[in-house]
Amino acid sequence: MGFETCGPNEVMVVSGCCHSGSTFIPGGRVFVWPVIQKLQKLSLNTMTLQIESPNVYTQLGVAVSVTGIAQVKIQGSSKEMLESACELFLGKTNHDIERVALETLEGHQRAIMGNMTVEVML
């Protein structure tokens, strides 16, 4: 038996006995019964990612190399967004989460560049 706490940059997810689903506690404290309840934490820190897309072919077939910077964050103010983020990322390391975000953004960057001309990019 005990109180668990987390800072404002993470969310605690409590599941098990006495909960009809998962309970989300973004930045706070909660009482957890060991063995019959499970506590997991998910970071809400901002991640800065460098997105590299070498040899992307533009709309007119010109090869360009593009580097982008993105800052991504799990939105902790909405229960629906926390549920979605937990389904995808709970139990994964920060490195795994960054890798998934980076691969997604690389695909989007390549798709955007493929629909543009060099003149529009400048």
Secondary structure, 3 states (H helix, E strand, C coil): CEEEECCCCEEEEEEECCCCCCEEEECCEEEECCCCEEEEEEECCCEEEEEEEEEEECCCCCEEEEEEEEEECCCCCCHHHHHHHHHHHCCCCHHHHHHHHHHHHHHHHHHHHHCCCHHHHC
